[in-house]
Amino acid sequence: MQGGADLIEPDWPAPPGVRAAFTLRTGGVSAPPFDSFNCAAHVGDAPEAVARNRALLRERLGLPGEPAWLEQVHGCTAVTLEAGAVSGPADAAVTGAPGRICVVQVADCLPVLLAARDGSVVGAAHAGWRGLAGGVLESAVRALGAEPAEVLAWLGPAIGPGHFEVGAEVRAAFLAADPAAEPAFAPNARGRWQCDLYCLARQRLAALGVERVYGGGWCTYADAARFFSYRRDGRCGRMAALIWRS
């Protein structure tokens, strides 16, 4: 479901008290090539613009505090948010604390939001191909602590298979762990492969026992008006996927 002009609200049966959102690239103050709602402090954007965009984010969503911005490294570490700042690199965060905000930043990688059906715990994972292959979704679901059958997942905007070309080594990394991943890779005329992150994420979640999966189907590369795309533009901003308990 589309939220405000500059946000997507996940279309999923979120439990009472669980809120989530995904930012678009529009509606902020950053100058090109970060135009305009860049929320990332690590991409070379002016610090004052990032600070203003983050303030706008808090205002528009009525956030209860500052999101727990992670030092993302395309790994598989999941942290549990408690009081205070997050230290060290991580690519997923979970929390059962009301008012603590899980967030991941993306510009082609797949953001995955998670929630226990009873609303007791929520999480967010940054799942590019390296994170998916390394087990970031497994780490996030394990950290969540809920029975996988009682977990809801939402797949946010990511690069679509029509534009995500990878080499044979990427396909091999997935097939070595699970031969059933083969349908996520289609050969192209250049002797390489078109990779479907959404398919891979659904397979990984299903293997964990997470069957209630929503979202998917966007392509950040193809929709330059709404989404940043690192593969399309190189130097660019980042969008944010957030989830929290009110």
ABEGO torsion letter per residue (X at the ends): XBBBAABBBBBBBBBBGBBBBBBBABGBABBOAAOABBABAAAGBBAAAAAAAAAAAAAAAGBABBBBBBBBAGBABBBBBBBEBBBEBBABBBBABBGBBBBBBBBGBBBBBBBBAAGABBBBBBBBAAAAAAGAAAAAAAAAGBBAAABBBBBBBBBBAAABBBBAAAAAAAAAABAAAAAABBBBAAGBBBBBAAAAAAAAAAAAGBABBBEEGBBAAABAAABBBAAAAGBBBBBBBBBBBX
